[in-house]
Amino acid sequence: MRSFLMAGAFVVAGIALAAVPACGSDDNNNNNGGTDAGTGADGEPCVGFGCTNNPDGGGKPGCVNLECKQVECQGGAKTTVTGVVLDPAGKVPVFNATVYVPNKTPDPLATGAVTCDRCDAKVSGSPVAITATDTSGAFTLENVPVGDKIPLVIQIGKWRRQVELPAVAPCVDTPADAGLTRLPRNRNEGDIPRIALATGAADPLQCLLKKIGIDESEFGTAGSDARIHLYAGAGFDDNGTPKLASSAFAAGGAFANAETLWNTVDELKKYDVVMLACEGNENDTAQHKSPAAKQAVYDYAKAGGRLFTTHFHHTFFSGSPDAAPKGVAVWTDKAPPANGNPATTPIGADIVGTFPKALAMKEWLTKQQALTNGKLSMIDARHNADAVNAGGLNWITATSENAVGGTAGQAAVQYLTFNAPIGAADDQVCGRAVFTNLHVGAGTEGNKTDDPTAAFPTSCQTENLSAQQKALEFMLFDLSSCVQKDDAVVVQPR
């Protein structure tokens, strides 16, 4: 998915770029053995450091295309482009997004869990300048080609947007407009991963995707051209009143049942990311979550899929017939006592991971003003994992109290991840999975409330992200990104 070769003319971000003849002192590239610095292959004008009368003042021997527009600066000056990568809504910065200038057309992105998108692979398009965003979403590209209409790619996983910088001046900084450097809202703007989301009566997870800026036109049913396919999950009994998950669009069109998504690995593998919203109960029956379905979910992750699960969906792991996901954590199901309603009692959770990505998450949340006294405020917290075993990573922990369940003072894991296959060598993993007790929550703004049981998109009324919703957005983009050993230093793009 990350690299390919192309010769001759090509198109980047809608611009036709003609291949420039190579130049330098190589006999194969110079008709007179390299003694004439003014000509390149076949007597064509030479461009590069080894050439005379070079109007661009840059390039390098053997350069092609935009390489030949890179210039040498004097006195320590640099040709740079700076900016901030934002989510599709243009509101929240994105950590660890790749930003680069391609020298040829980037590959089309494969759809579904059919490839290993590894961080140690080369980025598609033979970048001539490349970097990644920091915990502010900021980036600085160095040695950028100069001139008009310079192509720029913004990418994290299968979120990708290709744009043009109107002009880049030599040996100074060119700030990129924030409108250019946000992620795409729809397929007309760029690539969006194909996402399947199963609704649940206890959490409007589908509203998170809407709030981060994905256009409503990209939500549809299974088999449609939309990038987000909604499936109908199950509900729960609320003191004698049945609560049913959202199962249709307000404008018409019923969602397929969630069982048709997760019962077979072949159906799951059609999607880059699968998200399972909390149903309010385990609903762990042979009809709804069969052993075959639990195996299919893990097989999907092993094949390269990205899996996002919450709350009672721990049963896909804790009840798996496969020993690997069953053993990745010490699973439990400790309900909050009656005097601590998890829907209304906020608790403070700690980012406990000391590995680079967890530290980056804490720094990112701090910059987003999402932490209070260093803690993440959570509602709807539960206690579904006592600890994380080998093969997984613990990012966030809360103290088990009224709003969580279990014994007071006991640690309750709120966010864990694992790469798949669990236990495989670092260079053999392809997929990733998240289990979290963070909910989108029935967010309220004034008289507006998100309702996980209502038709979409009228079910989504709030507009601003809460602190824990910002944490969920971080998790989503991190889950979508390339696979690496998560407790190691973040791999830089190349």
Secondary structure, DSSP 4 states (H G I P E B T S, - for coil): -------SSEEETTEEEPPPPP-SS-GGG-TTTT--TTB-GGGPBP-STT-SS-TT-B--TT--GGGGG-B--STT---EEEEE-B-TTSSSB-TT-EEEE-SSPPPPPP-SS-S--BTTSPPTT--SEEEE--TTSEEEEESPPPEEEEEEEEEETTEEEEEEEEEE-TTSEEEPPTTTSBPPSSTTTSB---EEEE-BTTB-HHHHHHHTT--GGGEE-TTSS-SEEEEE---EEETTEEE----BBTTS-BPEETHHHHT-HHHHTT-SEEEE---SS----TTTS-HHHHHHHHHHHHTT-EEEEEGGGGHHHHT-SSHHHHTSEEEEEEPPPTTS-TTT--EEEEE---SHHHHHHHHHHHHTT-EETTEEEESS--EEEEEE-TTEEEEEEEEESTTT-SSTTEEEEEEEEEEESTT--GGG--EEEEEE-------EETTEE--TTSPBTTT----SPPHHHHHHHHHHHHHHS-B--TTSPPPPP-
